[in-house]
């Protein structure tokens, strides 16, 4: 079985929910404390053994390329100021993996973004990670859980989590037969179904392991919902030819693509940092007490 070494990370979206900040800053570069969102995504991939990171970018995403590139001028200035530790840190970012950038000339959906990477991925199994979903698991990186499952079955794996029934229309939903704890043999998939059409409440989240067979299915799949080439639709076609499995991901998931999810992520990551954790807890407690007093006065 071939080792999984490549990840495709689509980052071409405009991030309109964070305008005007994302007019000049890619949403993936918004900071979670002292690192941009995309840093955590790449870090997760590298911890799981990924060696090549393939970004699917747009013309407005140059900041991501700059972030993972060398910056000799900054390094020289830091060395003059005897800040060797900072030089080592920023050089380490560039050395995390091999970085490849592929331009998506039109934004035609996740499936189209994945298909754009075909010539770089080749005939290898590979990983797809969405650039706005963070999953905290200090022991087992989320994508590593899927890669481990792939090595058991040798077939495509989708990362899943259970969502409230009323929220199924926001996700791709899978139906399946449980064959091991947290692992199902997928029998059906549907992109953003109505509540009454959903085969389950098991939602696909932003982590996939895909066999190279997906590229042929993407090429033959018509444009779907929202005028986009849906990855889920192509996987439905793939399901007719080979098995697909789902794996419930262990970890705390944050959707940083919306404002509240982004704020929750900042708080959770901040509470993991020993140098600010205690002060932050005290501040949050004081804020909660203040809001409670305000509510009691007004209501």
PALO-692297 format. One line per 3 residues: number of its first residue (from 1); their letters; for each residue x, y, z of N, C-alpha, C. Coordinates in steps of 0.05 Angstrom, whole numbers, padded with zeros to 5 digits. Example, Ala and Ser with C-alpha at 12.3 -4.5 7.8 and 13.67 -1.06 7.14 Angstrom:
% residues 2
1> as> 00264/-00114/00156/00246/-00090/00156/00264/-00066/00156  00257/-00045/00142/00273/-00021/00143/00258/00001/00157
% end
This chain:
% residues 299
1> xxx> 00017/-00024/00000/00000/00000/00000/00018/00025/00000  00011/00044/-00018/00028/00068/-00020/00024/00087/00003  00046/00099/00012/00046/00118/00034/00032/00144/00025
4> xxx> 00017/00155/00043/00004/00181/00037/00023/00203/00044  00031/00219/00025/00051/00240/00029/00042/00268/00021  00019/00270/00008/00010/00296/-00003/-00017/00304/00009
7> xxx> -00020/00330/00013/-00045/00342/00022/-00053/00364/00003  -00078/00365/-00004/-00089/00387/-00020/-00105/00405/-00001  -00098/00431/-00001/-00113/00450/00017/-00124/00472/-00001
10> xxx> -00150/00472/-00006/-00162/00494/-00022/-00163/00520/-00005  -00152/00541/-00016/-00152/00567/-00002/-00160/00590/-00020  -00175/00585/-00041/-00180/00605/-00061/-00204/00623/-00055
13> xxx> -00220/00615/-00034/-00245/00630/-00028/-00240/00659/-00019  -00261/00675/-00022/-00258/00704/-00016/-00261/00710/00014  -00274/00692/00029/-00278/00698/00058/-00296/00721/00063
16> xxx> -00318/00722/00049/-00336/00746/00050/-00348/00751/00077  -00350/00730/00093/-00362/00733/00120/-00344/00750/00139  -00319/00754/00130/-00301/00770/00147/-00293/00796/00134
19> xxx> -00307/00804/00114/-00302/00831/00102/-00309/00852/00123  -00294/00875/00124/-00274/00883/00105/-00245/00872/00110  -00241/00858/00133/-00214/00848/00139/-00202/00831/00117
22> xxx> -00219/00815/00104/-00209/00797/00083/-00207/00810/00056  -00212/00836/00054/-00208/00850/00029/-00178/00849/00021  -00161/00850/00041/-00132/00850/00036/-00117/00827/00050
25> xxx> -00131/00813/00068/-00119/00791/00083/-00134/00766/00078  -00122/00745/00068/-00136/00719/00064/-00148/00710/00091  -00172/00699/00090/-00185/00690/00115/-00167/00669/00129
28> xxx> -00152/00653/00113/-00135/00633/00125/-00112/00644/00140  -00106/00670/00136/-00084/00684/00150/-00094/00699/00174  -00120/00698/00180/-00129/00711/00205/-00116/00696/00229
31> xxx> -00107/00711/00249/-00091/00699/00270/-00109/00685/00291  -00099/00662/00301/-00108/00649/00325/-00085/00653/00345  -00088/00673/00362/-00066/00681/00380/-00042/00691/00363
34> xxx> -00021/00675/00361/00003/00685/00347/00010/00669/00322  -00009/00653/00313/-00005/00638/00287/-00030/00641/00270  -00027/00643/00244/-00051/00644/00227/-00065/00617/00226
37> xxx> -00090/00617/00219/-00106/00593/00218/-00092/00572/00201  -00082/00579/00178/-00070/00560/00160/-00045/00546/00171  -00031/00560/00189/-00008/00547/00202/-00016/00522/00217
40> xxx> -00039/00524/00232/-00048/00501/00247/-00056/00478/00229  -00068/00484/00206/-00076/00464/00187/-00052/00449/00177  -00031/00464/00168/-00007/00451/00158/00007/00436/00180
43> xxx> 00008/00447/00204/00021/00433/00226/00008/00406/00232  -00019/00405/00231/-00033/00380/00234/-00025/00360/00213  -00024/00369/00188/-00016/00351/00166/00012/00340/00170
46> xxx> 00031/00357/00177/00059/00349/00180/00061/00329/00203  00047/00334/00225/00048/00315/00248/00038/00287/00240  00021/00286/00219/00010/00261/00210/00027/00248/00188
49> xxx> 00050/00260/00182/00069/00248/00163/00068/00259/00135  00052/00280/00130/00050/00292/00104/00077/00307/00097  00086/00304/00072/00111/00316/00064/00107/00339/00044
52> xxx> 00086/00338/00028/00081/00358/00007/00054/00371/00011  00054/00397/00013/00029/00412/00017/00022/00427/-00009  -00001/00421/-00020/-00009/00432/-00046/-00032/00452/-00040
55> xxx> -00026/00478/-00042/-00046/00498/-00038/-00060/00504/-00064  -00087/00504/-00064/-00102/00513/-00088/-00110/00542/-00082  -00097/00560/-00096/-00098/00589/-00089/-00113/00605/-00110
58> xxx> -00118/00630/-00103/-00129/00650/-00121/-00110/00674/-00123  -00117/00692/-00140/-00099/00715/-00145/-00095/00733/-00120  -00113/00730/-00101/-00112/00748/-00077/-00100/00734/-00053
61> xxx> -00086/00711/-00057/-00076/00695/-00035/-00045/00695/-00032  -00032/00715/-00043/-00003/00716/-00043/00008/00715/-00014  -00007/00726/00005/00003/00727/00033/00009/00699/00043
64> xxx> -00006/00679/00034/-00001/00651/00043/00025/00641/00033  00031/00647/00007/00057/00639/-00004/00080/00653/00011  00077/00678/00017/00098/00693/00031/00102/00682/00059
67> xxx> 00081/00673/00072/00083/00663/00099/00100/00638/00101  00097/00621/00081/00112/00595/00082/00138/00597/00066  00146/00620/00057/00170/00624/00042/00192/00634/00061
70> xxx> 00217/00633/00052/00239/00645/00067/00237/00675/00066  00248/00688/00086/00247/00718/00088/00274/00727/00097  00294/00727/00079/00322/00733/00086/00326/00760/00099
73> xxx> 00311/00780/00089/00315/00807/00100/00307/00808/00130  00285/00795/00137/00276/00794/00165/00296/00778/00181  00305/00755/00170/00324/00738/00185/00350/00753/00191
76> xxx> 00360/00768/00171/00385/00783/00175/00381/00805/00196  00358/00818/00196/00353/00838/00216/00352/00826/00244  00339/00803/00246/00337/00790/00272/00365/00780/00282
79> xxx> 00381/00771/00263/00408/00762/00271/00425/00785/00281  00422/00809/00268/00436/00833/00277/00429/00840/00306  00403/00834/00313/00394/00840/00340/00397/00816/00359
82> xxx> 00412/00796/00349/00418/00772/00365/00393/00757/00374  00374/00755/00356/00349/00741/00362/00349/00715/00346  00368/00698/00352/00372/00673/00337/00348/00654/00341
85> xxx> 00335/00656/00364/00312/00638/00369/00289/00645/00350  00285/00671/00344/00263/00679/00326/00270/00671/00297  00296/00672/00290/00304/00664/00264/00298/00634/00260
88> xxx> 00305/00619/00281/00300/00590/00280/00270/00584/00277  00254/00599/00291/00225/00595/00290/00214/00600/00262  00221/00624/00250/00209/00630/00224/00221/00613/00202
91> xxx> 00246/00605/00204/00258/00587/00184/00244/00560/00187  00237/00552/00211/00223/00527/00215/00197/00525/00201  00183/00548/00199/00157/00549/00184/00161/00542/00155
94> xxx> 00182/00553/00143/00187/00548/00115/00196/00519/00110  00208/00507/00130/00219/00480/00127/00199/00458/00136  00175/00465/00143/00155/00446/00153/00150/00424/00132
97> xxx> 00149/00432/00106/00143/00413/00085/00152/00425/00059  00147/00411/00037/00150/00422/00010/00124/00435/00003  00125/00460/-00006/00100/00475/-00012/00097/00479/-00042
100> xxx> 00074/00472/-00052/00067/00475/-00081/00042/00492/-00083  00041/00510/-00102/00018/00529/-00105/00006/00525/-00133  -00019/00520/-00134/-00034/00516/-00159/-00056/00536/-00160
103> xxx> -00057/00552/-00182/-00077/00573/-00184/-00104/00561/-00194  -00125/00566/-00179/-00152/00560/-00188/-00164/00584/-00201  -00165/00584/-00228/-00172/00608/-00243/-00201/00616/-00239
106> xxx> -00218/00597/-00234/-00246/00602/-00228/-00254/00587/-00203  -00271/00600/-00186/-00280/00586/-00162/-00305/00571/-00168  -00302/00546/-00174/-00325/00529/-00182/-00330/00506/-00162
109> xxx> -00322/00511/-00137/-00329/00491/-00117/-00306/00474/-00108  -00310/00459/-00086/-00290/00443/-00074/-00280/00421/-00093  -00299/00409/-00107/-00292/00388/-00126/-00273/00398/-00147
112> xxx> -00279/00422/-00157/-00262/00434/-00178/-00234/00441/-00167  -00233/00450/-00142/-00208/00456/-00129/-00190/00431/-00127  -00203/00409/-00119/-00188/00383/-00117/-00178/00374/-00145
115> xxx> -00196/00377/-00164/-00189/00368/-00192/-00165/00385/-00202  -00163/00410/-00194/-00142/00427/-00203/-00114/00416/-00194  -00114/00400/-00174/-00089/00389/-00163/-00081/00363/-00176
118> xxx> -00096/00353/-00196/-00091/00327/-00207/-00063/00323/-00217  -00052/00343/-00231/-00026/00339/-00243/-00004/00339/-00223  -00009/00349/-00199/00012/00349/-00178/00009/00324/-00161
121> xxx> -00015/00316/-00156/-00020/00291/-00139/-00012/00266/-00155  -00019/00265/-00180/-00012/00241/-00196/-00030/00218/-00189  -00018/00194/-00188/-00033/00169/-00183/-00030/00159/-00154
124> xxx> -00026/00178/-00136/-00023/00170/-00107/-00048/00176/-00092  -00053/00161/-00070/-00073/00169/-00051/-00064/00195/-00038  -00083/00211/-00030/-00076/00238/-00019/-00097/00247/00001
127> xxx> -00091/00269/00014/-00108/00280/00035/-00119/00307/00025  -00143/00313/00033/-00155/00339/00029/-00162/00350/00057  -00154/00375/00062/-00160/00388/00087/-00171/00416/00081
130> xxx> -00194/00423/00092/-00205/00449/00087/-00190/00470/00105  -00186/00493/00093/-00169/00513/00106/-00182/00530/00128  -00208/00524/00135/-00221/00540/00156/-00231/00522/00179
133> xxx> -00224/00497/00179/-00233/00479/00200/-00209/00470/00217  -00210/00477/00242/-00189/00469/00261/-00200/00448/00280  -00184/00427/00285/-00192/00406/00302/-00170/00401/00323
136> xxx> -00177/00406/00348/-00157/00403/00370/-00156/00374/00380  -00134/00362/00377/-00129/00336/00389/-00098/00334/00392  -00089/00337/00417/-00060/00338/00422/-00047/00311/00418
139> xxx> -00062/00289/00420/-00050/00262/00419/-00050/00251/00390  -00074/00254/00377/-00077/00242/00350/-00087/00264/00331  -00070/00275/00313/-00080/00294/00294/-00104/00283/00279
142> xxx> -00124/00301/00274/-00148/00292/00262/-00143/00277/00235  -00127/00289/00218/-00122/00277/00192/-00106/00251/00196  -00090/00249/00217/-00075/00225/00222/-00094/00202/00229
145> xxx> -00117/00208/00242/-00137/00187/00248/-00148/00175/00222  -00152/00192/00202/-00162/00182/00176/-00141/00167/00161  -00116/00177/00162/-00095/00162/00148/-00091/00134/00160
148> xxx> -00093/00133/00186/-00090/00107/00200/-00113/00088/00191  -00137/00099/00187/-00159/00083/00178/-00155/00075/00149  -00144/00092/00133/-00139/00085/00105/-00120/00061/00103
151> xxx> -00100/00061/00120/-00080/00039/00119/-00093/00012/00127  -00117/00013/00140/-00131/-00012/00147/-00147/-00023/00123  -00158/-00004/00107/-00177/-00012/00086/-00167/-00006/00057
154> xxx> -00149/00013/00054/-00139/00019/00027/-00159/00033/00010  -00180/00046/00021/-00201/00059/00006/-00204/00088/00017  -00219/00104/00002/-00224/00131/00010/-00238/00132/00038
157> xxx> -00230/00152/00053/-00241/00156/00080/-00251/00185/00083  -00275/00189/00093/-00285/00216/00099/-00286/00219/00129  -00277/00242/00138/-00280/00249/00167/-00308/00258/00173
160> xxx> -00319/00248/00195/-00347/00255/00201/-00350/00263/00231  -00372/00275/00236/-00380/00281/00263/-00411/00282/00264  -00422/00277/00287/-00451/00278/00290/-00460/00307/00294
163> xxx> -00481/00315/00280/-00491/00343/00282/-00521/00341/00289  -00532/00363/00301/-00561/00363/00306/-00577/00359/00280  -00599/00345/00282/-00615/00338/00258/-00622/00363/00242
166> xxx> -00628/00385/00256/-00637/00409/00243/-00615/00422/00227  -00590/00414/00231/-00567/00426/00217/-00557/00410/00194  -00569/00387/00187/-00559/00370/00166/-00557/00384/00139
169> xxx> -00574/00404/00134/-00574/00418/00109/-00550/00435/00104  -00533/00438/00125/-00508/00454/00122/-00484/00437/00114  -00488/00410/00112/-00465/00392/00108/-00470/00371/00087
172> xxx> -00449/00358/00078/-00452/00333/00064/-00457/00312/00085  -00477/00294/00081/-00486/00275/00100/-00482/00247/00089  -00472/00228/00106/-00468/00201/00098/-00486/00182/00114
175> xxx> -00494/00161/00100/-00507/00139/00113/-00489/00115/00111  -00490/00097/00130/-00472/00074/00128/-00476/00053/00150  -00461/00032/00148/-00463/00010/00167/-00438/00009/00184
178> xxx> -00441/00010/00210/-00418/00010/00228/-00405/-00017/00227  -00379/-00017/00221/-00364/-00043/00220/-00343/-00045/00243  -00335/-00022/00253/-00318/-00021/00277/-00326/00004/00292
181> xxx> -00317/00007/00316/-00324/00030/00332/-00315/00056/00317  -00334/00074/00312/-00330/00100/00299/-00324/00098/00269  -00325/00074/00258/-00319/00070/00229/-00343/00057/00215
184> xxx> -00351/00069/00193/-00374/00058/00178/-00367/00053/00149  -00379/00033/00138/-00378/00028/00109/-00400/00045/00097  -00393/00065/00081/-00412/00084/00071/-00430/00071/00050
187> xxx> -00456/00076/00053/-00476/00065/00034/-00490/00088/00018  -00489/00112/00029/-00501/00134/00014/-00489/00161/00023  -00489/00180/00005/-00478/00207/00011/-00496/00227/-00003
190> xxx> -00501/00249/00010/-00517/00270/-00003/-00508/00297/00007  -00505/00316/-00012/-00495/00343/-00005/-00517/00361/00004  -00516/00371/00029/-00534/00390/00041/-00564/00383/00036
193> xxx> -00572/00359/00047/-00599/00350/00042/-00619/00365/00060  -00644/00363/00052/-00666/00372/00070/-00667/00352/00093  -00678/00361/00115/-00678/00344/00139/-00691/00317/00133
196> xxx> -00713/00318/00118/-00728/00292/00113/-00713/00275/00093  -00693/00285/00079/-00678/00270/00059/-00652/00258/00070  -00643/00268/00093/-00617/00260/00104/-00617/00231/00113
199> xxx> -00597/00215/00104/-00596/00187/00112/-00587/00183/00141  -00576/00204/00154/-00567/00203/00181/-00561/00231/00190  -00549/00234/00213/-00540/00260/00222/-00509/00260/00224
202> xxx> -00497/00242/00209/-00467/00240/00207/-00457/00258/00185  -00444/00280/00193/-00436/00301/00174/-00407/00298/00166  -00402/00303/00141/-00374/00304/00131/-00362/00330/00140
205> xxx> -00339/00329/00153/-00325/00354/00160/-00299/00355/00143  -00284/00376/00147/-00263/00383/00128/-00238/00366/00127  -00240/00340/00128/-00218/00322/00127/-00225/00298/00110
208> xxx> -00208/00292/00090/-00213/00269/00072/-00186/00255/00066  -00188/00229/00062/-00166/00214/00048/-00179/00203/00023  -00167/00208/00000/-00179/00200/-00026/-00160/00184/-00042
211> xxx> -00171/00164/-00056/-00155/00149/-00075/-00154/00166/-00101  -00134/00161/-00118/-00132/00177/-00143/-00156/00172/-00162  -00171/00151/-00157/-00195/00146/-00174/-00215/00169/-00173
214> xxx> -00213/00186/-00153/-00232/00208/-00150/-00229/00228/-00174  -00205/00230/-00186/-00202/00249/-00207/-00219/00243/-00232  -00220/00218/-00239/-00237/00210/-00262/-00266/00216/-00256
217> xxx> -00275/00212/-00231/-00303/00217/-00224/-00308/00247/-00225  -00289/00263/-00216/-00292/00292/-00216/-00294/00302/-00245  -00279/00291/-00263/-00279/00299/-00291/-00306/00292/-00304
220> xxx> -00320/00271/-00294/-00345/00262/-00306/-00370/00271/-00291  -00366/00286/-00269/-00388/00295/-00253/-00398/00322/-00262  -00424/00325/-00267/-00435/00351/-00276/-00435/00371/-00253
223> xxx> -00437/00396/-00260/-00440/00418/-00240/-00465/00413/-00224  -00462/00416/-00197/-00484/00410/-00179/-00496/00435/-00165  -00502/00432/-00140/-00515/00453/-00124/-00498/00478/-00124
226> xxx> -00511/00501/-00126/-00497/00526/-00124/-00480/00532/-00149  -00484/00517/-00170/-00468/00522/-00194/-00439/00514/-00191  -00434/00494/-00173/-00407/00486/-00166/-00403/00456/-00171
229> xxx> -00378/00447/-00176/-00372/00419/-00178/-00368/00409/-00149  -00387/00392/-00140/-00387/00383/-00112/-00370/00358/-00109  -00352/00359/-00090/-00336/00335/-00084/-00354/00312/-00075
232> xxx> -00374/00318/-00060/-00392/00297/-00050/-00406/00283/-00074  -00414/00297/-00094/-00427/00285/-00118/-00408/00266/-00132  -00382/00274/-00134/-00363/00256/-00147/-00358/00231/-00129
235> xxx> -00359/00234/-00103/-00355/00211/-00086/-00378/00192/-00087  -00402/00203/-00092/-00426/00186/-00096/-00421/00168/-00120  -00411/00179/-00141/-00405/00164/-00165/-00382/00143/-00160
238> xxx> -00362/00151/-00144/-00340/00133/-00137/-00351/00110/-00121  -00371/00115/-00104/-00382/00095/-00086/-00394/00072/-00102  -00402/00077/-00127/-00414/00056/-00144/-00392/00037/-00154
241> xxx> -00367/00045/-00152/-00345/00029/-00163/-00326/00018/-00142  -00324/00031/-00119/-00306/00021/-00098/-00316/00031/-00071  -00308/00016/-00050/-00318/00023/-00023/-00307/00049/-00014
244> xxx> -00323/00063/00003/-00314/00087/00017/-00322/00083/00046  -00305/00092/00064/-00310/00089/00093/-00312/00117/00105  -00325/00118/00128/-00326/00143/00144/-00314/00137/00171
247> xxx> -00301/00158/00182/-00289/00155/00209/-00296/00179/00225  -00309/00174/00248/-00315/00196/00267/-00289/00207/00278  -00284/00232/00275/-00259/00244/00284/-00261/00251/00313
250> xxx> -00240/00244/00328/-00238/00251/00356/-00224/00277/00359  -00236/00296/00373/-00224/00322/00377/-00244/00344/00378  -00235/00368/00385/-00253/00391/00387/-00251/00406/00361
253> xxx> -00274/00408/00347/-00274/00420/00320/-00283/00449/00322  -00270/00466/00306/-00277/00494/00304/-00280/00502/00275  -00303/00513/00268/-00307/00524/00242/-00300/00553/00242
256> xxx> -00276/00560/00234/-00267/00588/00235/-00277/00604/00212  -00294/00592/00195/-00305/00606/00172/-00328/00625/00180  -00336/00624/00205/-00357/00644/00214/-00346/00658/00239
259> xxx> -00358/00680/00245/-00347/00698/00266/-00347/00684/00294  -00369/00672/00301/-00371/00660/00327/-00352/00636/00329  -00351/00620/00309/-00332/00597/00309/-00304/00606/00311
262> xxx> -00297/00628/00298/-00270/00639/00299/-00264/00648/00328  -00282/00662/00341/-00278/00671/00368/-00275/00648/00387  -00291/00627/00384/-00289/00603/00401/-00262/00590/00397
265> xxx> -00252/00589/00373/-00226/00578/00368/-00204/00593/00382  -00205/00619/00381/-00185/00636/00394/-00185/00630/00424  -00209/00628/00436/-00210/00623/00465/-00199/00595/00472
268> xxx> -00206/00575/00457/-00197/00548/00463/-00167/00545/00460  -00156/00557/00439/-00127/00556/00435/-00112/00572/00456  -00124/00595/00463/-00112/00611/00484/-00111/00596/00511
271> xxx> -00132/00581/00517/-00133/00566/00542/-00113/00543/00543  -00102/00536/00520/-00081/00516/00518/-00053/00527/00524  -00051/00554/00524/-00024/00566/00527/-00019/00573/00556
274> xxx> 00000/00561/00568/00005/00564/00597/00012/00592/00605  00024/00608/00587/00033/00635/00595/00010/00655/00597  -00013/00649/00585/-00036/00667/00587/-00061/00655/00598
277> xxx> -00061/00628/00602/-00085/00614/00610/-00098/00625/00635  -00082/00628/00656/-00094/00637/00682/-00105/00665/00681  -00091/00683/00668/-00101/00711/00666/-00126/00711/00649
280> xxx> -00127/00695/00628/-00150/00694/00611/-00175/00684/00626  -00171/00663/00642/-00193/00652/00657/-00204/00673/00676  -00186/00688/00689/-00195/00709/00708/-00210/00731/00693
283> xxx> -00200/00738/00669/-00214/00759/00654/-00241/00750/00645  -00244/00725/00636/-00270/00714/00627/-00289/00713/00650  -00279/00705/00674/-00297/00704/00697/-00307/00732/00704
286> xxx> -00290/00752/00703/-00298/00779/00709/-00318/00789/00689  -00314/00783/00663/-00333/00791/00642/-00360/00778/00646  -00360/00752/00653/-00386/00738/00657/-00401/00750/00681
289> xxx> -00387/00756/00702/-00400/00769/00725/-00411/00796/00718  -00397/00811/00702/-00406/00837/00694/-00431/00835/00677  -00431/00816/00658/-00455/00813/00641/-00479/00803/00657
292> xxx> -00473/00786/00677/-00495/00776/00694/-00508/00799/00710  -00491/00817/00720/-00502/00841/00734/-00518/00858/00716  -00508/00862/00691/-00523/00878/00671/-00550/00866/00665
295> xxx> -00551/00839/00662/-00576/00826/00655/-00596/00829/00678  -00586/00826/00703/-00603/00828/00726/-00615/00856/00729  -00600/00877/00721/-00610/00904/00723/-00631/00910/00702
298> xx> -00627/00899/00678/-00645/00905/00656/-00669/00886/00654  -00666/00862/00665/-00688/00842/00662/-00698/00833/00689
% end
